[in-house]
Amino acid sequence: MTLFKLLFWGFLALMVVQSSVQLTLSFNGSQHLLKAQLQQQAQQRAALLYQALQPALQARDYQAIQAELQRQVEQQRFHHLGLRLPQHRLEATASEPRQSLPRWFQLMVAFDFSKTEQSFPQATLVWQPSTDAAAAFLWRQTLQWLLAQFLLVVAGMLLWLLLLKGVLRPLQLAERQAKGLHRHRYLRQRHVPYIREVASLVRAMNQMVDNSEAQFKQQLARLERLRKRTLHDEVTGLGNHRLYLQQLEQALNDREYQTGVVLRLHLTGLDQVVLRAGVGAEQGLLQKIAEQLQQWALQLPYGKAYRVATAEFALLFAGVTSADVAALEQPVRQRLSVLLRQAGGQRLLLAGCDYRHQQPLQQLQQRLEQAFSEALACTGVSVFQLLSPASTAAELASQPQQLQRILATPPKLLLQAAQRSDGSVLHHELLARFSDGQRWFNPAPVLALVMRQQCQQQLDLWVLEQVLARQSQWPSRLSCNLTAESVLDPLMAGRLQRLLAPHWRRLQLEIPERALQLDLDGCQRFIDKLSSHGAQLWLDNVTPVSMALLNRHGLAGIKLDPSYTKMLIQAHDHDDLLELMVATAHSRGMQVIAQQVEQPQLAQRLWQLGVDGVQGFAVATPEAFADGESSQS
């Protein structure tokens, strides 16, 4: 029970008791007073009646006496009248009360009068007062008292409600502030109440909110400084050469991405930009180029951009083919060439090659160097060289038919558990494998394919329909991934709500970090709409870049980018960065899961750093959705 309800019902009970006591005292006092008045009035009327009957008594006109007695009773002056003479006895008694009073009121009224004998010289008069008029008067008086007490109670409750609103509203806001601190939503009370004790509470809560928000901002600033000092370029904000080599090696050994493409962008003439306009112009040019490359990387599911040298950038597209990259490079290269020449630069060389799973890193670097050498030998201010691009046109032409075959073939659905350190399961993530009727594909190449055909929403809804068809086989908590385009589609949130509304207690959705980078406001609208209906939403593949975006509300947890967690095995100097990422998420009330963890020692280290759950072959292999059989797909 809330304090408001306790005080409201307590005051109402007090008002009812007080009114009941007052009504009872008034009723009993009035009843006793009326009884005394009736007794005295009846005695006086009896004496006057006897005097009026003297002529009839002397004439012995007993009929006139009887008529007078009856008239007195009918006029409700007496309930009973009797006249005792030596030889005659006359009586008149009222049959029934004439007043139609409520039964409960008649039971409450206690006008108990016994018959009174009053002796006179010639006769004895026996009388009993009539209570009908008195009871009717007392009934009217009681109704007035009830109405007055009701109005008094209503007026008192209204004043009490106004007082409670003024006193308890700051307390309710303080409760919201406390819950907000638990969820790391910083709310402040703008108006300080006049009551001293409540005002002190409001000031203390506002101070706690300010301190919590300042602490979170300090964590973000520390995380940003640590990120720039270790893995990211200070000028452009892109990953540096060290991060590029680490993530490239991880991509080559990642079974999730069977293929990929690596590009190398080289700018010539930057020294002329410095001589012409200074170092500031060079840095501005590099930042604009980095922005264009970042936008290009976001156009494909798992694209990443890096600055690996003073005048050199790299792009890594995991899970895609050279056809997907070649279809998008020309407009980007044209914009980059225009920026370079406007700043005073000379040439732009873009070279790359594809790679396959478990290809040696040295062999890939040799192929990349070969592509760059061929690009360097070409003439022109903007050159693009991609090894083995002959099949690009044929691949692009066959993609629509291949996508139709994939969407016509039921996918293979797997489940992989995310476990706590004690072995309990946080949830199971859905892993889908797709087939075109000839071979099976991991999600990465299929996502690149649907992105090329612009049917991401169709893919997401198709997978969700397959999942809903197997509802009876769901685990206690199931997590499904969405594409960034579905998240940013203004109509998709409503469609998902209609489709999944009965299942929010067991189903949660994962939003890719790429959606935040594409449209932060659109992603927040999606989160707000679904979380308001009870949906739990997680942010997937989180990197230090997006940690500053976690001040938005509505997320239940985050899943770390595997490239950062795997660095704990390769380089222990990233412990502080990962630990700070976990602490920052926890300070926002979010859970943290590390995914694609394959080494048991890495899982133990992640749990020591505060990660809530670990997902990967180190703790649990994927299981078939239907029968739970272990699968190595």
C-alpha positions as CSV (number, residue, x, y, z in Angstrom):
1,M,0.0,0.0,0.0
2,T,1.3,3.4,-0.9
3,L,1.6,6.3,1.6
4,F,-1.1,8.2,-0.3
5,K,-3.6,5.4,0.0
6,L,-2.8,4.9,3.7
7,L,-3.3,8.6,4.5
8,F,-6.3,8.9,2.3
9,W,-8.2,5.9,3.7
10,G,-7.0,6.7,7.3
11,F,-8.4,10.2,7.1
12,L,-11.6,9.0,5.5
13,A,-12.0,6.5,8.3
14,L,-11.3,9.2,10.9
15,M,-13.9,11.5,9.3
16,V,-16.5,8.7,9.2
17,V,-15.9,7.8,12.8
18,Q,-16.1,11.5,13.9
19,S,-19.3,12.0,11.9
20,S,-20.8,8.9,13.3
21,V,-20.0,9.8,16.9
22,Q,-21.3,13.3,16.4
23,L,-24.5,12.0,14.8
24,T,-25.0,9.5,17.6
25,L,-24.6,12.1,20.3
26,S,-26.9,14.5,18.6
27,F,-29.5,11.9,17.9
28,N,-29.6,10.6,21.5
29,G,-29.6,14.1,22.9
30,S,-32.5,15.2,20.7
31,Q,-34.4,12.0,21.5
32,H,-34.1,12.5,25.3
33,L,-35.1,16.1,25.0
34,L,-38.1,15.3,22.8
35,K,-39.1,12.6,25.3
36,A,-39.1,15.0,28.2
37,Q,-41.0,17.7,26.2
38,L,-43.6,15.1,25.1
39,Q,-44.1,14.0,28.8
40,Q,-44.6,17.5,30.0
41,Q,-46.8,18.6,27.1
42,A,-49.0,15.4,27.5
43,Q,-49.5,16.2,31.2
44,Q,-50.6,19.7,30.5
45,R,-52.9,18.6,27.7
46,A,-54.4,16.0,30.0
47,A,-55.3,18.6,32.6
48,L,-56.8,20.9,30.0
49,L,-58.8,17.9,28.6
50,Y,-60.3,17.1,31.9
51,Q,-61.4,20.7,32.4
52,A,-63.0,20.6,28.9
53,L,-64.9,17.4,29.9
54,Q,-66.4,18.8,33.1
55,P,-69.8,19.8,31.5
56,A,-70.1,16.4,29.9
57,L,-69.3,14.7,33.1
58,Q,-71.9,16.7,35.0
59,A,-74.5,15.9,32.4
60,R,-73.3,12.3,32.3
61,D,-73.0,12.5,28.5
62,Y,-70.7,9.6,28.0
63,Q,-71.1,9.6,24.2
64,A,-69.7,13.1,24.0
65,I,-66.9,12.1,26.3
66,Q,-66.0,9.1,24.1
67,A,-66.1,11.3,21.0
68,E,-63.8,13.8,22.5
69,L,-61.3,11.1,23.6
70,Q,-61.4,9.7,20.1
71,R,-60.8,13.1,18.5
72,Q,-57.8,13.7,20.8
73,V,-56.3,10.4,19.7
74,E,-56.9,11.0,16.0
75,Q,-55.2,14.4,16.2
76,Q,-52.1,12.6,17.4
77,R,-52.1,14.3,20.7
78,F,-52.2,11.0,22.6
79,H,-51.6,7.5,21.7
80,H,-54.0,6.2,24.4
81,L,-56.7,8.0,26.4
82,G,-58.9,6.5,29.1
83,L,-61.3,7.9,31.6
84,R,-62.3,5.9,34.7
85,L,-65.5,6.7,36.4
86,P,-67.1,4.9,39.3
87,Q,-69.5,3.2,37.0
88,H,-68.1,3.6,33.5
89,R,-64.7,3.2,31.8
90,L,-64.1,5.0,28.5
91,E,-61.0,4.4,26.3
92,A,-59.6,5.5,22.9
93,T,-56.3,4.0,21.4
94,A,-54.5,4.8,18.1
95,S,-54.4,1.7,15.9
96,E,-51.2,2.2,13.7
97,P,-48.6,5.0,13.4
98,R,-49.5,7.3,10.4
99,Q,-45.9,8.2,9.6
100,S,-44.2,6.0,7.0
101,L,-40.7,6.0,8.4
102,P,-37.8,3.6,7.5
103,R,-37.8,0.4,9.4
104,W,-34.2,0.9,10.6
105,F,-35.1,4.4,11.9
106,Q,-38.1,3.1,13.8
107,L,-35.8,0.6,15.5
108,M,-33.5,3.3,16.5
109,V,-36.1,5.6,18.0
110,A,-36.8,4.7,21.6
111,F,-39.8,6.8,22.8
112,D,-41.0,4.3,25.5
113,F,-43.9,5.8,27.4
114,S,-45.9,3.8,29.9
115,K,-49.5,4.7,30.6
116,T,-49.8,7.5,33.2
117,E,-52.7,7.8,35.6
118,Q,-53.7,11.3,36.6
119,S,-56.4,11.5,39.3
120,F,-59.1,14.2,39.4
121,P,-62.0,14.8,41.8
122,Q,-64.6,12.9,39.8
123,A,-62.5,10.6,37.7
124,T,-59.1,9.3,36.8
125,L,-57.6,10.1,33.4
126,V,-55.2,7.5,31.9
127,W,-53.0,8.8,29.0
128,Q,-50.0,7.8,26.9
129,P,-48.4,10.5,24.6
130,S,-48.3,10.0,20.8
131,T,-44.8,9.8,19.4
132,D,-45.6,10.0,15.7
133,A,-45.1,13.8,15.3
134,A,-41.9,13.6,17.4
135,A,-40.5,10.7,15.4
136,A,-41.3,12.5,12.1
137,F,-39.6,15.6,13.4
138,L,-36.6,13.6,14.5
139,W,-36.4,11.9,11.1
140,R,-36.4,15.3,9.3
141,Q,-33.7,16.5,11.7
142,T,-31.7,13.3,11.1
143,L,-31.8,13.8,7.3
144,Q,-30.5,17.3,7.7
145,W,-27.7,16.1,10.0
146,L,-26.7,13.4,7.5
147,L,-26.6,15.8,4.6
148,A,-24.6,18.3,6.6
149,Q,-22.1,15.6,7.8
150,F,-21.8,14.2,4.2
151,L,-21.0,17.7,2.9
152,L,-18.6,18.2,5.7
153,V,-16.8,14.9,4.9
154,V,-16.6,15.7,1.2
155,A,-15.2,19.2,1.9
156,G,-12.8,17.7,4.4
157,M,-11.6,15.0,1.9
158,L,-11.2,17.6,-0.8
159,L,-9.0,19.8,1.4
160,W,-7.1,16.7,2.5
161,L,-6.5,15.6,-1.1
162,L,-5.2,19.1,-1.9
163,L,-2.9,18.9,1.2
164,L,-1.7,15.4,0.3
165,K,-1.0,16.4,-3.3
166,G,1.1,19.3,-2.1
167,V,3.0,17.1,0.4
168,L,3.2,13.8,-1.4
169,R,3.9,15.0,-4.9
170,P,7.6,15.8,-4.0
171,L,7.8,12.4,-2.3
172,Q,6.4,10.7,-5.4
173,L,8.9,12.5,-7.6
174,A,11.6,11.5,-5.2
175,E,10.5,7.8,-5.6
176,R,10.7,8.3,-9.4
177,Q,14.1,9.8,-9.0
178,A,15.2,6.8,-6.9
179,K,13.9,4.3,-9.5
180,G,15.5,6.4,-12.2
181,L,18.8,6.2,-10.4
182,H,18.4,2.4,-10.3
183,R,17.8,2.4,-14.1
184,H,20.2,5.3,-14.5
185,R,17.7,7.8,-15.7
186,Y,18.5,11.2,-14.3
187,L,15.4,13.1,-13.2
188,R,15.4,16.4,-11.3
189,Q,12.7,18.3,-9.3
190,R,12.6,21.9,-10.4
191,H,10.3,23.2,-7.6
192,V,11.4,22.9,-4.0
193,P,8.3,22.6,-1.6
194,Y,7.7,24.9,1.3
195,I,7.7,22.1,3.9
196,R,11.2,22.1,5.4
197,E,11.6,18.3,5.8
198,V,10.3,17.6,2.3
199,A,12.4,20.3,0.8
200,S,15.5,18.7,2.4
201,L,14.6,15.4,0.8
202,V,14.2,17.0,-2.6
203,R,17.5,18.8,-2.4
204,A,19.3,15.5,-1.3
205,M,17.7,13.6,-4.2
206,N,18.6,16.3,-6.8
207,Q,22.2,16.2,-5.4
208,M,22.3,12.4,-5.8
209,V,21.1,12.7,-9.4
210,D,23.7,15.3,-10.2
211,N,26.5,13.1,-8.7
212,S,25.3,10.0,-10.5
213,E,25.2,11.8,-13.9
214,A,28.6,13.4,-13.3
215,Q,30.0,10.0,-12.4
216,F,28.6,8.4,-15.6
217,K,30.0,11.3,-17.7
218,Q,33.4,10.8,-16.1
219,Q,33.3,7.1,-17.0
220,L,32.5,8.0,-20.6
221,A,35.3,10.5,-20.8
222,R,37.7,8.0,-19.3
223,L,36.6,5.4,-21.8
224,E,37.0,7.8,-24.7
225,R,40.5,8.7,-23.6
226,L,41.5,5.1,-23.2
227,R,40.0,4.2,-26.5
228,K,41.9,6.9,-28.3
229,R,45.1,6.1,-26.5
230,T,45.1,2.4,-27.3
231,L,43.1,1.4,-30.5
232,H,41.9,4.5,-32.3
233,D,43.4,7.3,-34.3
234,E,43.2,10.7,-32.6
235,V,42.5,12.7,-35.7
236,T,39.8,10.7,-37.4
237,G,38.4,8.5,-34.6
238,L,38.8,5.4,-36.8
239,G,40.6,2.3,-35.7
240,N,44.3,2.5,-35.9
241,H,46.8,0.1,-37.5
242,R,47.0,-2.1,-34.5
243,L,43.3,-2.6,-34.3
244,Y,43.2,-3.2,-38.0
245,L,45.7,-6.1,-37.8
246,Q,44.0,-7.6,-34.8
247,Q,40.5,-7.6,-36.3
248,L,41.8,-8.7,-39.7
249,E,43.4,-11.7,-38.1
250,Q,40.2,-12.5,-36.1
251,A,38.1,-12.2,-39.3
252,L,40.3,-14.7,-41.1
253,N,39.8,-17.2,-38.2
254,D,36.1,-16.5,-37.6
255,R,33.9,-19.4,-38.8
256,E,30.9,-17.0,-38.8
257,Y,32.3,-15.1,-41.8
258,Q,33.5,-17.5,-44.5
259,T,34.5,-14.8,-46.9
260,G,35.3,-11.1,-47.0
261,V,37.0,-8.2,-48.8
262,V,39.9,-6.0,-47.7
263,L,40.5,-2.6,-49.3
264,R,43.5,-0.2,-49.0
265,L,43.0,3.5,-49.7
266,H,46.2,5.5,-50.4
267,L,46.2,9.3,-50.7
268,T,49.1,11.1,-52.6
269,G,49.9,14.7,-52.3
270,L,49.0,15.3,-48.7
271,D,52.3,17.1,-48.3
272,Q,51.1,19.6,-50.9
273,V,48.0,20.2,-48.8
274,V,50.1,21.0,-45.7
275,L,52.3,23.4,-47.7
276,R,49.3,25.0,-49.3
277,A,46.9,25.5,-46.3
278,G,48.7,24.1,-43.2
279,V,48.3,21.1,-40.9
280,G,44.7,22.2,-39.9
281,A,43.6,21.7,-43.5
282,E,45.2,18.3,-43.7
283,Q,43.4,17.2,-40.6
284,G,40.1,18.6,-41.8
285,L,40.6,16.6,-45.1
286,L,41.4,13.4,-43.2
287,Q,38.3,13.8,-41.0
288,K,36.1,14.3,-44.1
289,I,37.6,11.3,-45.8
290,A,37.1,9.2,-42.6
291,E,33.5,10.3,-42.5
292,Q,32.9,9.1,-46.1
293,L,34.6,5.8,-45.4
294,Q,32.6,5.3,-42.3
295,Q,29.4,5.9,-44.2
296,W,30.5,3.4,-46.8
297,A,31.4,0.8,-44.2
298,L,27.9,1.2,-42.7
299,Q,26.3,0.3,-46.1
300,L,27.3,-3.3,-45.6
301,P,26.5,-5.4,-42.5
302,Y,29.9,-5.9,-41.0
303,G,32.0,-3.1,-42.6
304,K,34.8,-1.3,-40.6
305,A,37.1,1.5,-41.5
306,Y,40.6,2.2,-40.2
307,R,43.4,4.8,-40.5
308,V,46.6,2.7,-40.7
309,A,49.1,5.3,-41.7
310,T,49.5,9.0,-42.3
311,A,48.0,8.9,-45.8
312,E,46.5,5.5,-45.8
313,F,43.2,3.9,-44.8
314,A,41.9,0.4,-44.8
315,L,38.4,-1.1,-45.0
316,L,37.4,-4.5,-43.9
317,F,34.1,-6.0,-45.1
318,A,33.5,-9.4,-43.4
319,G,31.0,-11.9,-44.9
320,V,30.6,-10.2,-48.3
321,T,32.0,-10.8,-51.7
322,S,33.9,-8.7,-54.1
323,A,30.7,-8.2,-56.1
324,D,29.0,-6.5,-53.2
325,V,32.0,-4.1,-52.7
326,A,32.5,-3.3,-56.4
327,A,28.8,-2.4,-56.7
328,L,29.2,0.4,-54.1
329,E,32.7,1.8,-54.6
330,Q,32.4,4.1,-57.5
331,P,30.3,6.9,-56.0
332,V,32.3,6.8,-52.8
333,R,35.6,7.0,-54.7
334,Q,34.3,9.9,-56.8
335,R,33.4,11.9,-53.6
336,L,36.8,11.1,-52.0
337,S,38.6,12.2,-55.2
338,V,36.8,15.5,-55.3
339,L,37.6,16.2,-51.6
340,L,41.3,15.3,-52.2
341,R,41.7,17.5,-55.3
342,Q,39.8,20.4,-53.7
343,A,42.2,20.4,-50.8
344,G,45.2,20.3,-53.1
345,G,46.0,16.6,-53.2
346,Q,47.0,14.6,-56.3
347,R,45.8,10.9,-56.6
348,L,43.6,8.4,-54.9
349,L,44.4,4.7,-55.1
350,L,41.9,2.2,-53.9
351,A,43.0,-1.5,-54.1
352,G,41.8,-4.7,-52.5
353,C,41.2,-8.4,-52.7
354,D,38.9,-10.9,-51.2
355,Y,39.8,-13.5,-48.6
356,R,38.5,-16.8,-47.3
357,H,38.2,-18.5,-43.9
358,Q,41.5,-19.6,-42.3
359,Q,43.6,-18.0,-45.1
360,P,47.1,-17.1,-43.8
361,L,47.4,-13.5,-43.0
362,Q,50.8,-13.2,-44.8
363,Q,49.2,-14.6,-48.0
364,L,46.4,-12.1,-47.8
365,Q,48.9,-9.2,-47.3
366,Q,50.8,-10.3,-50.3
367,R,47.7,-10.3,-52.4
368,L,46.7,-6.9,-51.1
369,E,50.2,-5.6,-51.9
370,Q,49.9,-7.0,-55.4
371,A,46.6,-5.3,-56.0
372,F,48.1,-2.0,-54.7
373,S,51.1,-2.3,-57.0
374,E,48.7,-2.8,-60.0
375,A,46.7,0.2,-59.0
376,L,49.9,2.3,-58.6
377,A,50.9,1.3,-62.2
378,C,47.6,2.7,-63.5
379,T,47.2,6.3,-64.7
380,G,44.5,8.6,-63.6
381,V,43.7,10.6,-60.4
382,S,41.2,8.0,-59.1
383,V,42.1,4.3,-59.5
384,F,40.2,1.2,-58.3
385,Q,41.9,-2.2,-58.5
386,L,40.3,-5.3,-57.1
387,L,41.9,-8.7,-57.8
388,S,39.8,-11.2,-59.7
389,P,36.8,-9.0,-60.4
390,A,35.8,-10.8,-63.6
391,S,32.9,-12.6,-62.0
392,T,31.5,-9.5,-60.5
393,A,28.8,-8.8,-63.2
394,A,27.7,-12.4,-63.3
395,E,27.4,-12.6,-59.5
396,L,25.3,-9.4,-59.4
397,A,23.0,-10.7,-62.1
398,S,22.4,-14.0,-60.3
399,Q,21.8,-12.5,-56.8
400,P,18.0,-11.9,-57.2
401,Q,17.4,-15.5,-58.2
402,Q,19.6,-16.8,-55.4
403,L,17.8,-14.7,-52.9
404,Q,14.4,-16.1,-54.0
405,R,15.7,-19.6,-53.6
406,I,17.0,-18.7,-50.1
407,L,13.6,-17.3,-49.0
408,A,11.8,-20.3,-50.4
409,T,13.9,-22.8,-48.4
410,P,13.2,-23.1,-44.7
411,P,16.3,-22.0,-42.7
412,K,18.1,-24.2,-40.2
413,L,17.4,-22.7,-36.7
414,L,19.9,-23.2,-33.9
415,L,20.0,-22.1,-30.3
416,Q,23.1,-21.0,-28.3
417,A,23.0,-20.3,-24.6
418,A,24.5,-17.3,-22.9
419,Q,25.6,-18.5,-19.5
420,R,26.5,-16.9,-16.2
421,S,29.5,-17.9,-14.2
422,D,27.4,-20.3,-12.1
423,G,26.2,-22.1,-15.1
424,S,22.7,-20.7,-15.2
425,V,21.4,-19.5,-18.5
426,L,20.6,-15.8,-19.2
427,H,18.9,-16.6,-22.5
428,H,19.3,-18.5,-25.8
429,E,20.2,-16.6,-29.0
430,L,18.7,-17.7,-32.2
431,L,21.3,-18.6,-34.9
432,A,20.0,-19.0,-38.5
433,R,21.6,-20.8,-41.4
434,F,20.3,-20.3,-44.9
435,S,20.2,-22.5,-48.0
436,D,19.6,-21.8,-51.7
437,G,19.0,-25.4,-52.3
438,Q,22.6,-26.2,-53.1
439,R,24.7,-25.1,-50.1
440,W,24.3,-23.6,-46.7
441,F,25.2,-20.0,-45.8
442,N,26.1,-18.2,-42.6
443,P,24.1,-15.0,-42.0
444,A,26.9,-12.6,-43.1
445,P,26.8,-13.3,-46.9
446,V,22.9,-13.5,-46.8
447,L,22.7,-10.1,-45.1
448,A,25.0,-8.7,-47.8
449,L,22.7,-10.2,-50.4
450,V,19.5,-8.9,-48.9
451,M,21.1,-5.5,-48.4
452,R,21.9,-5.4,-52.1
453,Q,18.3,-6.3,-53.0
454,Q,16.9,-3.9,-50.2
455,C,14.7,-6.5,-48.6
456,Q,16.0,-6.7,-45.0
457,Q,12.5,-6.3,-43.5
458,Q,11.3,-9.2,-45.5
459,L,14.1,-11.4,-44.2
460,D,13.5,-10.4,-40.6
461,L,9.8,-11.1,-40.8
462,W,10.4,-14.4,-42.6
463,V,12.7,-15.6,-39.9
464,L,10.4,-14.5,-37.1
465,E,7.5,-16.3,-38.7
466,Q,9.6,-19.5,-38.8
467,V,10.3,-18.9,-35.1
468,L,6.7,-18.4,-34.2
469,A,5.7,-21.5,-36.0
470,R,7.9,-23.4,-33.4
471,Q,6.6,-21.6,-30.4
472,S,6.1,-24.8,-28.4
473,Q,9.8,-25.5,-28.6
474,W,11.0,-22.2,-27.3
475,P,13.3,-22.0,-24.3
476,S,12.4,-19.9,-21.3
477,R,14.0,-16.8,-22.9
478,L,14.7,-16.5,-26.7
479,S,16.7,-13.7,-28.3
480,C,16.4,-12.8,-32.0
481,N,18.5,-10.5,-34.2
482,L,17.1,-7.7,-36.4
483,T,18.8,-5.9,-39.2
484,A,19.6,-2.2,-39.0
485,E,17.2,-1.3,-41.8
486,S,14.3,-3.0,-40.0
487,V,15.1,-1.0,-36.9
488,L,15.1,2.3,-38.8
489,D,11.9,1.5,-40.8
490,P,9.2,3.7,-39.3
491,L,6.5,1.1,-39.9
492,M,8.5,-1.9,-38.6
493,A,8.0,-1.2,-34.9
494,G,4.2,-1.4,-35.3
495,R,4.4,-4.6,-37.3
496,L,6.6,-6.2,-34.7
497,Q,4.3,-5.1,-31.9
498,R,1.3,-6.7,-33.6
499,L,3.2,-9.8,-34.4
500,L,5.0,-10.4,-31.2
501,A,2.9,-8.7,-28.5
502,P,1.8,-12.0,-26.9
503,H,5.4,-13.2,-26.6
504,W,7.3,-10.3,-25.0
505,R,7.7,-12.3,-21.8
506,R,9.8,-14.9,-23.6
507,L,11.1,-13.2,-26.6
508,Q,13.7,-10.4,-26.9
509,L,15.2,-8.6,-29.8
510,E,18.8,-7.6,-30.6
511,I,19.5,-4.3,-32.4
512,P,22.8,-4.0,-34.3
513,E,25.2,-1.2,-33.3
514,R,25.1,-0.2,-36.9
515,A,21.6,1.1,-36.5
516,L,22.7,3.6,-33.9
517,Q,25.5,4.8,-36.1
518,L,23.2,5.2,-39.1
519,D,20.3,7.1,-37.4
520,L,20.5,7.6,-33.6
521,D,17.1,9.3,-33.3
522,G,15.3,6.8,-35.5
523,C,16.8,4.0,-33.5
524,Q,15.7,5.6,-30.2
525,R,12.2,6.0,-31.5
526,F,12.1,2.2,-32.3
527,I,13.4,1.4,-28.8
528,D,10.9,3.7,-27.1
529,K,7.9,2.3,-28.9
530,L,8.7,-1.3,-28.3
531,S,10.0,-1.0,-24.8
532,S,6.9,0.9,-23.8
533,H,4.9,-2.2,-24.7
534,G,7.1,-4.5,-22.5
535,A,9.7,-5.6,-25.1
536,Q,13.3,-6.2,-24.0
537,L,15.8,-4.9,-26.4
538,W,19.6,-5.5,-26.5
539,L,22.3,-3.7,-28.4
540,D,24.5,-6.1,-30.4
541,N,28.2,-5.9,-31.4
542,V,28.9,-3.0,-29.1
543,T,32.3,-1.2,-29.5
544,P,33.8,1.6,-27.4
545,V,32.7,4.0,-30.1
546,S,29.0,3.5,-29.2
547,M,29.4,3.4,-25.4
548,A,28.8,7.2,-25.3
549,L,25.4,6.5,-26.9
550,L,24.2,4.3,-24.0
551,N,22.8,7.3,-22.2
552,R,19.7,6.6,-24.2
553,H,17.0,4.7,-22.4
554,G,15.1,1.5,-23.1
555,L,17.9,-1.0,-23.5
556,A,18.0,-4.1,-21.3
557,G,21.6,-5.1,-22.1
558,I,24.5,-5.1,-24.6
559,K,26.5,-7.7,-26.4
560,L,30.2,-6.8,-26.8
561,D,31.9,-6.9,-30.2
562,P,33.8,-10.2,-30.3
563,S,36.9,-8.4,-31.7
564,Y,37.4,-6.6,-28.4
565,T,36.8,-9.6,-26.1
566,K,39.2,-11.8,-28.1
567,M,42.0,-9.2,-27.6
568,L,42.1,-10.3,-24.0
569,I,43.9,-13.4,-25.1
570,Q,46.1,-11.7,-27.7
571,A,47.0,-8.6,-25.7
572,H,46.4,-8.2,-22.0
573,D,46.7,-4.4,-22.1
574,H,43.1,-4.2,-23.2
575,D,41.8,-5.3,-19.8
576,D,41.2,-1.7,-18.6
577,L,39.2,-0.8,-21.8
578,L,36.9,-3.9,-21.6
579,E,36.5,-3.5,-17.8
580,L,35.5,0.1,-18.2
581,M,33.0,-0.8,-21.0
582,V,31.4,-3.3,-18.6
583,A,31.3,-0.8,-15.7
584,T,29.8,1.8,-18.0
585,A,27.0,-0.5,-19.1
586,H,26.3,-1.6,-15.5
587,S,26.1,2.0,-14.4
588,R,23.2,2.3,-16.9
589,G,21.5,-0.7,-15.4
590,M,22.3,-2.9,-18.4
591,Q,23.5,-6.5,-18.5
592,V,26.6,-7.4,-20.5
593,I,27.2,-10.5,-22.6
594,A,30.4,-11.4,-24.4
595,Q,29.7,-13.5,-27.6
596,Q,31.8,-15.8,-29.8
597,V,34.0,-16.8,-26.9
598,E,35.8,-20.1,-27.8
599,Q,38.5,-20.4,-25.2
600,P,37.6,-21.5,-21.6
601,Q,40.3,-19.3,-20.2
602,L,38.9,-16.3,-22.0
603,A,35.4,-17.1,-20.5
604,Q,36.9,-17.2,-17.0
605,R,38.7,-13.9,-17.6
606,L,35.5,-12.2,-18.9
607,W,33.5,-13.3,-15.8
608,Q,36.3,-11.9,-13.6
609,L,36.0,-8.6,-15.4
610,G,32.3,-8.4,-14.5
611,V,30.6,-9.7,-17.7
612,D,27.2,-11.1,-16.8
613,G,27.1,-13.8,-19.4
614,V,29.4,-15.6,-21.9
615,Q,28.2,-17.0,-25.2
616,G,30.2,-19.2,-27.5
617,F,31.8,-22.7,-27.9
618,A,33.7,-22.2,-24.6
619,V,30.5,-22.6,-22.6
620,A,27.8,-24.2,-24.9
621,T,27.7,-25.4,-28.5
622,P,24.7,-24.5,-30.7
623,E,21.8,-26.9,-30.4
624,A,19.1,-27.6,-33.0
625,F,15.9,-25.7,-32.4
626,A,13.6,-28.7,-32.7
627,D,15.3,-31.5,-30.9
628,G,18.2,-30.0,-29.0
629,E,20.8,-32.1,-30.8
630,S,24.2,-30.5,-30.7
631,S,25.3,-29.0,-34.0
632,Q,28.6,-27.7,-35.3
633,S,27.1,-25.8,-38.2
